[in-house]
């Protein structure tokens, strides 16, 4: 059974930093796409950062240059390092896994089979 567990959320002042972690268990496939999504209050869930099994990454324009997605070497842990946080980054953050390489519309949440429970990030102005 594939399981994703996020951690690292919390409250921070604008301009601050947080690091989110997503630990994956029960999956050992070679090809995959992992992503961080977020759902801001009264908004639809949106994809913000992607990590492919070949190490390539992609970011949504709202976080590019401030957030970094990475995988901890030799572990099943995906990170999202967030800096220069803004009040509009306040959201519930989710990690997600698709057990294949997503090339078309990789930010489409319907393409991800596995999801974590979410972790709350609150940025105060």
C-alpha positions as protocol buffer text, in pm:
chain_id: "A"
residue {
  index: 1
  type: UNK
  ca { x: 0 y: 0 z: 0 }
}
residue {
  index: 2
  type: UNK
  ca { x: 142 y: 335 z: -106 }
}
residue {
  index: 3
  type: UNK
  ca { x: 139 y: 598 z: 162 }
}
residue {
  index: 4
  type: UNK
  ca { x: 251 y: 961 z: 161 }
}
residue {
  index: 5
  type: UNK
  ca { x: 296 y: 1154 z: 483 }
}
residue {
  index: 6
  type: UNK
  ca { x: 372 y: 1527 z: 489 }
}
residue {
  index: 7
  type: UNK
  ca { x: 531 y: 1717 z: 773 }
}
residue {
  index: 8
  type: UNK
  ca { x: 690 y: 2054 z: 839 }
}
residue {
  index: 9
  type: UNK
  ca { x: 400 y: 2294 z: 812 }
}
residue {
  index: 10
  type: UNK
  ca { x: 344 y: 2573 z: 1059 }
}
residue {
  index: 11
  type: UNK
  ca { x: 310 y: 2946 z: 1104 }
}
residue {
  index: 12
  type: UNK
  ca { x: 571 y: 3199 z: 997 }
}
residue {
  index: 13
  type: UNK
  ca { x: 603 y: 3571 z: 940 }
}
residue {
  index: 14
  type: UNK
  ca { x: 615 y: 3709 z: 588 }
}
residue {
  index: 15
  type: UNK
  ca { x: 967 y: 3681 z: 452 }
}
residue {
  index: 16
  type: UNK
  ca { x: 1036 y: 3370 z: 655 }
}
residue {
  index: 17
  type: UNK
  ca { x: 1114 y: 3015 z: 548 }
}
residue {
  index: 18
  type: UNK
  ca { x: 976 y: 2667 z: 601 }
}
residue {
  index: 19
  type: UNK
  ca { x: 1069 y: 2323 z: 479 }
}
residue {
  index: 20
  type: UNK
  ca { x: 806 y: 2062 z: 405 }
}
residue {
  index: 21
  type: UNK
  ca { x: 882 y: 1691 z: 387 }
}
residue {
  index: 22
  type: UNK
  ca { x: 690 y: 1409 z: 225 }
}
residue {
  index: 23
  type: UNK
  ca { x: 784 y: 1055 z: 312 }
}
residue {
  index: 24
  type: UNK
  ca { x: 674 y: 785 z: 70 }
}
residue {
  index: 25
  type: UNK
  ca { x: 631 y: 421 z: 165 }
}
residue {
  index: 26
  type: UNK
  ca { x: 508 y: 121 z: -31 }
}
residue {
  index: 27
  type: UNK
  ca { x: 632 y: 245 z: -370 }
}
residue {
  index: 28
  type: UNK
  ca { x: 948 y: 130 z: -544 }
}
residue {
  index: 29
  type: UNK
  ca { x: 886 y: 213 z: -909 }
}
residue {
  index: 30
  type: UNK
  ca { x: 1168 y: 353 z: -1119 }
}
residue {
  index: 31
  type: UNK
  ca { x: 958 y: 601 z: -1314 }
}
residue {
  index: 32
  type: UNK
  ca { x: 741 y: 850 z: -1131 }
}
residue {
  index: 33
  type: UNK
  ca { x: 629 y: 1208 z: -1107 }
}
residue {
  index: 34
  type: UNK
  ca { x: 596 y: 1371 z: -769 }
}
residue {
  index: 35
  type: UNK
  ca { x: 446 y: 1708 z: -699 }
}
residue {
  index: 36
  type: UNK
  ca { x: 354 y: 1956 z: -435 }
}
residue {
  index: 37
  type: UNK
  ca { x: 8 y: 2103 z: -458 }
}
residue {
  index: 38
  type: UNK
  ca { x: -157 y: 2359 z: -238 }
}
residue {
  index: 39
  type: UNK
  ca { x: -509 y: 2469 z: -170 }
}
residue {
  index: 40
  type: UNK
  ca { x: -549 y: 2828 z: -61 }
}
residue {
  index: 41
  type: UNK
  ca { x: -865 y: 2938 z: 121 }
}
residue {
  index: 42
  type: UNK
  ca { x: -1165 y: 2944 z: -110 }
}
residue {
  index: 43
  type: UNK
  ca { x: -954 y: 2834 z: -404 }
}
residue {
  index: 44
  type: UNK
  ca { x: -907 y: 2521 z: -609 }
}
residue {
  index: 45
  type: UNK
  ca { x: -609 y: 2298 z: -548 }
}
residue {
  index: 46
  type: UNK
  ca { x: -314 y: 2404 z: -762 }
}
residue {
  index: 47
  type: UNK
  ca { x: 14 y: 2240 z: -853 }
}
residue {
  index: 48
  type: UNK
  ca { x: 320 y: 2443 z: -765 }
}
residue {
  index: 49
  type: UNK
  ca { x: 627 y: 2219 z: -801 }
}
residue {
  index: 50
  type: UNK
  ca { x: 712 y: 1898 z: -984 }
}
residue {
  index: 51
  type: UNK
  ca { x: 990 y: 1643 z: -949 }
}
residue {
  index: 52
  type: UNK
  ca { x: 1043 y: 1374 z: -1207 }
}
residue {
  index: 53
  type: UNK
  ca { x: 1233 y: 1053 z: -1145 }
}
residue {
  index: 54
  type: UNK
  ca { x: 1513 y: 1172 z: -1372 }
}
residue {
  index: 55
  type: UNK
  ca { x: 1569 y: 1468 z: -1143 }
}
residue {
  index: 56
  type: UNK
  ca { x: 1407 y: 1733 z: -1359 }
}
residue {
  index: 57
  type: UNK
  ca { x: 1194 y: 1992 z: -1183 }
}
residue {
  index: 58
  type: UNK
  ca { x: 936 y: 2250 z: -1278 }
}
residue {
  index: 59
  type: UNK
  ca { x: 766 y: 2531 z: -1090 }
}
residue {
  index: 60
  type: UNK
  ca { x: 455 y: 2735 z: -1115 }
}
residue {
  index: 61
  type: UNK
  ca { x: 525 y: 3104 z: -1169 }
}
residue {
  index: 62
  type: UNK
  ca { x: 382 y: 3198 z: -829 }
}
residue {
  index: 63
  type: UNK
  ca { x: 663 y: 3016 z: -647 }
}
residue {
  index: 64
  type: UNK
  ca { x: 950 y: 3004 z: -897 }
}
residue {
  index: 65
  type: UNK
  ca { x: 1266 y: 3147 z: -745 }
}
residue {
  index: 66
  type: UNK
  ca { x: 1133 y: 3114 z: -390 }
}
residue {
  index: 67
  type: UNK
  ca { x: 1054 y: 2743 z: -355 }
}
residue {
  index: 68
  type: UNK
  ca { x: 1281 y: 2446 z: -426 }
}
residue {
  index: 69
  type: UNK
  ca { x: 1164 y: 2087 z: -472 }
}
residue {
  index: 70
  type: UNK
  ca { x: 1410 y: 1807 z: -423 }
}
residue {
  index: 71
  type: UNK
  ca { x: 1445 y: 1449 z: -319 }
}
residue {
  index: 72
  type: UNK
  ca { x: 1675 y: 1349 z: -37 }
}
residue {
  index: 73
  type: UNK
  ca { x: 1934 y: 1116 z: -190 }
}
residue {
  index: 74
  type: UNK
  ca { x: 1887 y: 746 z: -125 }
}
residue {
  index: 75
  type: UNK
  ca { x: 1563 y: 804 z: 61 }
}
residue {
  index: 76
  type: UNK
  ca { x: 1195 y: 817 z: -22 }
}
residue {
  index: 77
  type: UNK
  ca { x: 1161 y: 1172 z: 102 }
}
residue {
  index: 78
  type: UNK
  ca { x: 1054 y: 1465 z: -110 }
}
residue {
  index: 79
  type: UNK
  ca { x: 1125 y: 1815 z: 16 }
}
residue {
  index: 80
  type: UNK
  ca { x: 979 y: 2156 z: -53 }
}
residue {
  index: 81
  type: UNK
  ca { x: 1200 y: 2434 z: 74 }
}
residue {
  index: 82
  type: UNK
  ca { x: 1009 y: 2760 z: 86 }
}
residue {
  index: 83
  type: UNK
  ca { x: 1171 y: 3098 z: 133 }
}
residue {
  index: 84
  type: UNK
  ca { x: 1057 y: 3460 z: 118 }
}
residue {
  index: 85
  type: UNK
  ca { x: 711 y: 3341 z: 213 }
}
residue {
  index: 86
  type: UNK
  ca { x: 418 y: 3571 z: 148 }
}
residue {
  index: 87
  type: UNK
  ca { x: 72 y: 3585 z: 306 }
}
residue {
  index: 88
  type: UNK
  ca { x: -71 y: 3455 z: -21 }
}
residue {
  index: 89
  type: UNK
  ca { x: 129 y: 3134 z: 30 }
}
residue {
  index: 90
  type: UNK
  ca { x: -106 y: 3049 z: 317 }
}
residue {
  index: 91
  type: UNK
  ca { x: -261 y: 2714 z: 221 }
}
residue {
  index: 92
  type: UNK
  ca { x: -281 y: 2346 z: 292 }
}
residue {
  index: 93
  type: UNK
  ca { x: 9 y: 2181 z: 112 }
}
residue {
  index: 94
  type: UNK
  ca { x: -13 y: 1829 z: -29 }
}
residue {
  index: 95
  type: UNK
  ca { x: 240 y: 1600 z: -186 }
}
residue {
  index: 96
  type: UNK
  ca { x: 128 y: 1365 z: -460 }
}
residue {
  index: 97
  type: UNK
  ca { x: 271 y: 1075 z: -657 }
}
residue {
  index: 98
  type: UNK
  ca { x: 197 y: 947 z: -1005 }
}
residue {
  index: 99
  type: UNK
  ca { x: 361 y: 609 z: -1076 }
}
residue {
  index: 100
  type: UNK
  ca { x: 465 y: 712 z: -1428 }
}
residue {
  index: 101
  type: UNK
  ca { x: 629 y: 999 z: -1613 }
}
residue {
  index: 102
  type: UNK
  ca { x: 376 y: 1275 z: -1669 }
}
residue {
  index: 103
  type: UNK
  ca { x: 458 y: 1482 z: -1975 }
}
residue {
  index: 104
  type: UNK
  ca { x: 123 y: 1637 z: -2066 }
}
residue {
  index: 105
  type: UNK
  ca { x: -39 y: 1872 z: -1814 }
}
residue {
  index: 106
  type: UNK
  ca { x: 170 y: 1742 z: -1525 }
}
residue {
  index: 107
  type: UNK
  ca { x: 9 y: 1992 z: -1289 }
}
residue {
  index: 108
  type: UNK
  ca { x: -331 y: 1832 z: -1338 }
}
residue {
  index: 109
  type: UNK
  ca { x: -422 y: 1685 z: -1002 }
}
residue {
  index: 110
  type: UNK
  ca { x: -644 y: 1415 z: -1153 }
}
residue {
  index: 111
  type: UNK
  ca { x: -331 y: 1245 z: -1287 }
}
residue {
  index: 112
  type: UNK
  ca { x: -196 y: 1168 z: -942 }
}
residue {
  index: 113
  type: UNK
  ca { x: -298 y: 840 z: -784 }
}
residue {
  index: 114
  type: UNK
  ca { x: -156 y: 890 z: -437 }
}
residue {
  index: 115
  type: UNK
  ca { x: -186 y: 1183 z: -198 }
}
residue {
  index: 116
  type: UNK
  ca { x: -75 y: 1280 z: 145 }
}
residue {
  index: 117
  type: UNK
  ca { x: -309 y: 1413 z: 409 }
}
residue {
  index: 118
  type: UNK
  ca { x: -185 y: 1770 z: 379 }
}
residue {
  index: 119
  type: UNK
  ca { x: 0 y: 2008 z: 608 }
}
residue {
  index: 120
  type: UNK
  ca { x: -102 y: 2363 z: 690 }
}
residue {
  index: 121
  type: UNK
  ca { x: 121 y: 2661 z: 617 }
}
residue {
  index: 122
  type: UNK
  ca { x: 17 y: 3000 z: 752 }
}
residue {
  index: 123
  type: UNK
  ca { x: 209 y: 3316 z: 666 }
}
residue {
  index: 124
  type: UNK
  ca { x: 132 y: 3625 z: 870 }
}
residue {
  index: 125
  type: UNK
  ca { x: 181 y: 3972 z: 729 }
}
